[in-house]
Amino acid sequence: MNIADLLNNSGQPEKANGTSPRNGNGQSVSDMTVIPTLEDTSPRFHDPLSSLRSRAQEALFKRLGSRLFDPNLSEDQLRGYVVRELDEILAGEAGQLEPNERHGLVESIRADVMGLGPIEALLADASVTEIMVNATDNIFVERAGKLYMTDSRFLTVAHLRQVIERIVTAVGRRIDESSPLVDARLPDGSRVNAVIPPLSVDGPMLTIRKFAADPYKANDLINFGTMNQQVADFLDICVRGKRNILISGGTGTGKTTLLNVVSSYIPTDERIITIEDAVELQLHQRHVIRLESRPANVEGKGQIAIRELVRNSLRMRPDRIVVGEVRGGEAIDMLQAMNTGHEGSLSTLHANTPRDAMARLETMVMMAGLDLPTKAIREQIASALDVVVHLSRLRDGTRRITEIAEVNGMEGETITMSTIYKFDYEAGMDESGRYIGQIRPTGIRPMFSDELRQMGIQLPEEMIRIATDPMSQLGIR
């Protein structure tokens, strides 16, 4: 098979007996880059073809130059250029390669030139949850909550810039010196952030938070230890009982993932409107309307902010409003929606604790520019919200629900809250450094349980009772 055939069939790599192509040493080509931990001082294992790959890539970039990044070239034209140049570049050395080695080499170069470069293999790696590109030479990944450095790299700044532009232009966004930062998404919903000079001093920076091809379900989060069955059942009851739920947590704690799971509890016969900066939620109900904010164009016009979308959603006859993340003045519109008959709404925000979430929400309402007294804002918050679910990323790298609190109301000028579930840190850690503790009920019965009963939804006593049986504490009944 010649290089032209390989490139034309690059979407269907050859396999033998269902296994990946292997090199002469019997090693899988797709697994040839070993990523050491940051603490690992042992020598890195290098791909035996890395030297040839680098030479071929550099020669290709030199020969094709600006044609590689010419927006007027179609994919077929670019493929033709790549085929001819690679034929010449590899003519002297490719004959010494095994067929599988040759296939892996060509596929790698094809990904670099026509795809997303060295990060394409990382995107295909299911164990990688986040990819961080720091200029051309330093590419880090997150696996199981820990950061690792890879051997992958971009050959030139122009190549990295081209990959960034491919990503952002596909969703109608732009990035240039006049607008040097952008939020976007990949076709699978993975979140993308890019920053280029002059804002990033050391070169273009690209961060990708991957989303699972198959969205996580409640059972997945239970298996990961994020929550237990007891908490999953409690959240299910809260959603069916149309409680307004706010999910709080720090960066990378899994707020959007949990929001996606909690949203899946919404009955299929309800009209759901989701509002996000970049579409990430993947709901499978039949009646879902997805709205996405829009940045200003090159003339500084045409911006549609989250706040405008929240206000517009009220005219679309929603049963549920799901706001991907509250960051600013849209908080007041969301609270007003919750207080005017749109029960069962969901959202997320960044906060360190449920109590901090109340303070942040108050601050964001003030960002709307309305001259409201502090007490009036707090009354709006206390009246609108029912439950705050807080996520944390623990020292062992795991993401856990560490607290679920009910918003009770106002006492004087203070919002009162009660903790329904709390993570047990006192259980300690096992030999591998993983937390043994689970989230447990505190024994406090939610004040909204009477409202649930009037709706025909029962909150079982054992769901909120402090358990004495260790198996019950794990949510196993």
VENNORTA-V716100 format. One record per residue. N is the residue number from 1. RES is the residue in one small letter. BURIAL is I if it has 9 or more other C-alpha atoms within 8 Angstrom, else O. Layout:
N & RES & BURIAL
N & RES & BURIAL
This chain:
1 & m & O
2 & n & O
3 & i & I
4 & a & O
5 & d & O
6 & l & I
7 & l & I
8 & n & O
9 & n & O
10 & s & O
11 & g & O
12 & q & O
13 & p & O
14 & e & O
15 & k & O
16 & a & O
17 & n & O
18 & g & O
19 & t & O
20 & s & I
21 & p & I
22 & r & I
23 & n & I
24 & g & O
25 & n & O
26 & g & O
27 & q & I
28 & s & I
29 & v & I
30 & s & I
31 & d & O
32 & m & I
33 & t & I
34 & v & I
35 & i & I
36 & p & I
37 & t & O
38 & l & O
39 & e & O
40 & d & O
41 & t & O
42 & s & O
43 & p & O
44 & r & O
45 & f & O
46 & h & I
47 & d & O
48 & p & O
49 & l & O
50 & s & O
51 & s & O
52 & l & O
53 & r & I
54 & s & O
55 & r & O
56 & a & I
57 & q & I
58 & e & I
59 & a & I
60 & l & I
61 & f & I
62 & k & O
63 & r & O
64 & l & I
65 & g & O
66 & s & O
67 & r & O
68 & l & I
69 & f & O
70 & d & O
71 & p & O
72 & n & O
73 & l & O
74 & s & O
75 & e & O
76 & d & O
77 & q & O
78 & l & I
79 & r & I
80 & g & O
81 & y & I
82 & v & I
83 & v & I
84 & r & O
85 & e & I
86 & l & I
87 & d & I
88 & e & O
89 & i & I
90 & l & I
91 & a & I
92 & g & O
93 & e & O
94 & a & O
95 & g & O
96 & q & O
97 & l & O
98 & e & O
99 & p & O
100 & n & I
101 & e & I
102 & r & I
103 & h & I
104 & g & I
105 & l & I
106 & v & I
107 & e & I
108 & s & I
109 & i & I
110 & r & I
111 & a & I
112 & d & I
113 & v & I
114 & m & I
115 & g & I
116 & l & I
117 & g & I
118 & p & I
119 & i & I
120 & e & I
121 & a & O
122 & l & I
123 & l & I
124 & a & O
125 & d & O
126 & a & O
127 & s & O
128 & v & I
129 & t & I
130 & e & I
131 & i & I
132 & m & I
133 & v & I
134 & n & I
135 & a & I
136 & t & I
137 & d & O
138 & n & I
139 & i & I
140 & f & I
141 & v & I
142 & e & I
143 & r & I
144 & a & I
145 & g & O
146 & k & O
147 & l & I
148 & y & I
149 & m & I
150 & t & I
151 & d & I
152 & s & I
153 & r & I
154 & f & I
155 & l & O
156 & t & O
157 & v & I
158 & a & O
159 & h & I
160 & l & I
161 & r & I
162 & q & I
163 & v & I
164 & i & I
165 & e & I
166 & r & O
167 & i & I
168 & v & I
169 & t & I
170 & a & O
171 & v & O
172 & g & O
173 & r & I
174 & r & I
175 & i & I
176 & d & O
177 & e & O
178 & s & O
179 & s & O
180 & p & I
181 & l & I
182 & v & I
183 & d & I
184 & a & I
185 & r & I
186 & l & I
187 & p & O
188 & d & O
189 & g & I
190 & s & I
191 & r & I
192 & v & I
193 & n & I
194 & a & I
195 & v & I
196 & i & I
197 & p & I
198 & p & O
199 & l & O
200 & s & I
201 & v & O
202 & d & O
203 & g & I
204 & p & I
205 & m & I
206 & l & I
207 & t & I
208 & i & I
209 & r & I
210 & k & I
211 & f & I
212 & a & O
213 & a & O
214 & d & O
215 & p & O
216 & y & I
217 & k & O
218 & a & O
219 & n & O
220 & d & O
221 & l & I
222 & i & I
223 & n & O
224 & f & O
225 & g & I
226 & t & I
227 & m & I
228 & n & I
229 & q & I
230 & q & I
231 & v & I
232 & a & I
233 & d & O
234 & f & I
235 & l & I
236 & d & I
237 & i & I
238 & c & I
239 & v & I
240 & r & I
241 & g & I
242 & k & I
243 & r & I
244 & n & I
245 & i & I
246 & l & I
247 & i & I
248 & s & I
249 & g & I
250 & g & I
251 & t & O
252 & g & O
253 & t & I
254 & g & I
255 & k & I
256 & t & I
257 & t & O
258 & l & I
259 & l & I
260 & n & I
261 & v & I
262 & v & I
263 & s & I
264 & s & I
265 & y & I
266 & i & I
267 & p & O
268 & t & O
269 & d & O
270 & e & I
271 & r & I
272 & i & I
273 & i & I
274 & t & I
275 & i & I
276 & e & I
277 & d & I
278 & a & I
279 & v & I
280 & e & I
281 & l & I
282 & q & O
283 & l & O
284 & h & O
285 & q & O
286 & r & O
287 & h & I
288 & v & I
289 & i & O
290 & r & O
291 & l & I
292 & e & I
293 & s & I
294 & r & I
295 & p & I
296 & a & I
297 & n & O
298 & v & O
299 & e & O
300 & g & O
301 & k & O
302 & g & O
303 & q & I
304 & i & I
305 & a & I
306 & i & I
307 & r & I
308 & e & I
309 & l & I
310 & v & I
311 & r & I
312 & n & O
313 & s & I
314 & l & I
315 & r & O
316 & m & O
317 & r & O
318 & p & I
319 & d & I
320 & r & I
321 & i & I
322 & v & I
323 & v & I
324 & g & I
325 & e & O
326 & v & I
327 & r & O
328 & g & I
329 & g & I
330 & e & I
331 & a & I
332 & i & I
333 & d & I
334 & m & I
335 & l & I
336 & q & I
337 & a & I
338 & m & I
339 & n & I
340 & t & O
341 & g & O
342 & h & I
343 & e & I
344 & g & I
345 & s & I
346 & l & I
347 & s & I
348 & t & I
349 & l & I
350 & h & I
351 & a & I
352 & n & I
353 & t & I
354 & p & I
355 & r & O
356 & d & I
357 & a & I
358 & m & I
359 & a & O
360 & r & I
361 & l & I
362 & e & I
363 & t & O
364 & m & I
365 & v & I
366 & m & I
367 & m & I
368 & a & I
369 & g & O
370 & l & O
371 & d & O
372 & l & O
373 & p & O
374 & t & O
375 & k & O
376 & a & O
377 & i & I
378 & r & I
379 & e & I
380 & q & I
381 & i & I
382 & a & I
383 & s & I
384 & a & I
385 & l & I
386 & d & I
387 & v & I
388 & v & I
389 & v & I
390 & h & I
391 & l & I
392 & s & I
393 & r & I
394 & l & O
395 & r & O
396 & d & O
397 & g & I
398 & t & I
399 & r & I
400 & r & I
401 & i & I
402 & t & I
403 & e & I
404 & i & I
405 & a & I
406 & e & I
407 & v & I
408 & n & I
409 & g & I
410 & m & I
411 & e & O
412 & g & O
413 & e & O
414 & t & O
415 & i & I
416 & t & I
417 & m & I
418 & s & I
419 & t & I
420 & i & I
421 & y & I
422 & k & I
423 & f & I
424 & d & I
425 & y & O
426 & e & O
427 & a & O
428 & g & O
429 & m & I
430 & d & O
431 & e & O
432 & s & O
433 & g & O
434 & r & O
435 & y & I
436 & i & O
437 & g & I
438 & q & I
439 & i & I
440 & r & I
441 & p & I
442 & t & I
443 & g & O
444 & i & I
445 & r & O
446 & p & O
447 & m & O
448 & f & O
449 & s & I
450 & d & O
451 & e & O
452 & l & I
453 & r & I
454 & q & O
455 & m & O
456 & g & O
457 & i & I
458 & q & O
459 & l & I
460 & p & O
461 & e & O
462 & e & O
463 & m & I
464 & i & I
465 & r & I
466 & i & I
467 & a & I
468 & t & O
469 & d & O
470 & p & O
471 & m & O
472 & s & I
473 & q & I
474 & l & I
475 & g & I
476 & i & O
477 & r & O
